[in-house]
C-alpha cells in the first residue's frame, strides 16, 4: 500500500510537469510572430540607413560642385621692381663652368689608356724614348695629285720643324753606335697600324742620307707596302723577287731615289711573308747589303698584327718601336714589347710620334720650332735641294 501511495505522488508530479509543458507550447506561436515583427522592423531600419547615406553622399557632391575650384592661400600684393643680378649670375656661371670643365678633364684623363708622353713610354715599357716627333705639317705647296704620299718626307726640308725632331732621332741612334757594337741595320715597327712607322723609317733614312752616308731603305712590309708610293717608284721587282731568286739586286734596287739614298721596294705579294723574311736568303741579303751600305733601314708590318717584324728583327742590329701619341693603347704597347723581347731581338727604344705641341710635357721645346717657319720652294725641287742643303748641318 505504501508503494502505491508513492507511485501516485510521482504520477501527480509528472502530470503537473506535463501541464506546464503544454502551457509553454501554447505560447510559441506568439513568440514566433513577435520574432517576425522584429526582423521586419530591422529590415526597414536598414533600408532607411542606406537611404540616408545615399542622401548624405548626394549632399556632399552638391556642396563640392557649388564651392570654387581655387582656394586663396595668400592674397595678392603689389608689384615691386626687380633688382638685376647679371654680374653675380656671370660669376656663378663661370665658376660652375670651370668646376665642370676640370671635373670632365680629370674624368677623361682617368678613362684615357693611351700612350701620350715620353714619361708614359719609359714608365710603362721600360725603354728609352729616342725621339719625339711633332705632328707633321701639311705641304701647302703640293697640288692635288702631285707627290702622292710625300708628306711622309717632310724631313727633306731642313727648315721644317719636324726635321729637327728627326735629326735628334738620328743623333740619338748614331751616338749609341760603337766600334764594338755598330748599329748599321735598323728595323722600324709599331704595335698596330697607322702609328707612323713608315713615316719614321723614310725620314730617318733621309736624315742619314743628308749626312752623306750611303743608305738603303727596304720596304719589308710584304702585306701592305707603302714606301714605293711615297718614293714614287714601281713596286716590282723588289724584295720578294730577290728572296725567291727571280731577280738580282741591281734589278730590284732603285738607286739614288734621293741623293745617297737607294730603295728596295717590297715586290709582288707572296703567300708566305713570314717564312720569306725568316729564310736564309734574307740573312744573306742583309749580309750582302751591309758590305755595300753604311746603314740599312727596314720598314716592317706592325708587331701585334703578324710575326714578320719579330722574325726579321732577330737578324737586324736594333729594333725601334714607333708609338703614336694619344692613339697607341698602353696594353697594346706592352704586348708588342713583350713579344719582341720574347724572341730575343734587341729593342733599342721607342719613337713617340704625332705629339701635339699643346702637350704640357713636350710643348716646351716643340713650340719653339713651330714659332718660325719661313716659306720655301715647293714640290720635288724643294725636297731634292733640301738634301743638298742639309749636308752642311
Residue, then its C-alpha position, 0 to 999 in steps of 0.5 A: x500500500x505504501x508503494x502505491x501511495x508513492x507511485x501516485x505522488x510521482x504520477x501527480x508530479x509528472x502530470x503537473x510537469x506535463x501541464x506546464x509543458x503544454x502551457x509553454x507550447x501554447x505560447x510559441x506561436x506568439x513568440x514566433x510572430x513577435x520574432x517576425x515583427x522584429x526582423x521586419x522592423x530591422x529590415x526597414x531600419x536598414x533600408x532607411x540607413x542606406x537611404x540616408x547615406x545615399x542622401x548624405x553622399x548626394x549632399x556632399x557632391x552638391x556642396x563640392x560642385x557649388x564651392x570654387x575650384x581655387x582656394x586663396x592661400x595668400x592674397x595678392x600684393x603689389x608689384x615691386x621692381x626687380x633688382x638685376x643680378x647679371x654680374x653675380x649670375x656671370x660669376x656663378x656661371x663661370x665658376x660652375x663652368x670651370x668646376x665642370x670643365x676640370x671635373x670632365x678633364x680629370x674624368x677623361x684623363x682617368x678613362x684615357x689608356x693611351x700612350x701620350x708622353x715620353x714619361x708614359x713610354x719609359x714608365x710603362x715599357x721600360x725603354x728609352x724614348x729616342x725621339x719625339x716627333x711633332x705632328x707633321x705639317x701639311x705641304x701647302x705647296x703640293x697640288x692635288x695629285x702631285x707627290x702622292x704620299x710625300x708628306x711622309x718626307x717632310x724631313x727633306x726640308x731642313x727648315x721644317x720643324x719636324x726635321x729637327x725632331x728627326x735629326x735628334x732621332x738620328x743623333x740619338x741612334x748614331x751616338x749609341x753606335x760603337x766600334x764594338x757594337x755598330x748599329x748599321x741595320x735598323x728595323x722600324x715597327x709599331x704595335x698596330x697600324x697607322x702609328x707612323x712607322x713608315x713615316x719614321x723609317x723614310x725620314x730617318x733614312x733621309x736624315x742619314x742620307x743628308x749626312x752623306x752616308x750611303x743608305x738603303x731603305x727596304x720596304x719589308x712590309x710584304x702585306x701592305x707596302x707603302x714606301x714605293x708610293x711615297x718614293x714614287x717608284x714601281x713596286x716590282x721587282x723588289x724584295x720578294x723577287x730577290x728572296x725567291x731568286x727571280x731577280x738580282x739586286x741591281x734589278x730590284x734596287x732603285x738607286x739614288x731615289x734621293x741623293x745617297x739614298x737607294x730603295x728596295x721596294x717590297x715586290x709582288x705579294x707572296x703567300x708566305x711573308x713570314x717564312x720569306x723574311x725568316x729564310x736564309x736568303x734574307x740573312x744573306x741579303x742583309x749580309x750582302x747589303x751591309x758590305x755595300x751600305x753604311x746603314x740599312x733601314x727596314x720598314x716592317x708590318x706592325x708587331x701585334x698584327x703578324x710575326x714578320x717584324x719579330x722574325x726579321x728583327x732577330x737578324x737586324x742590329x736594333x729594333x725601334x718601336x714607333x708609338x703614336x701619341x694619344x692613339x697607341x693603347x698602353x696594353x697594346x704597347x706592352x704586348x708588342x714589347x713583350x713579344x719582341x723581347x720574347x724572341x730575343x731581338x734587341x729593342x733599342x727604344x721607342x719613337x713617340x710620334x704625332x705629339x701635339x705641341x699643346x702637350x704640357x710635357x713636350x710643348x716646351x721645346x716643340x713650340x719653339x720650332x713651330x714659332x718660325x717657319x719661313x716659306x720655301x720652294x715647293x714640290x720635288x725641287x724643294x725636297x731634292x735641294x733640301x738634301x743638298x742643303x742639309x749636308x752642311x748641318 
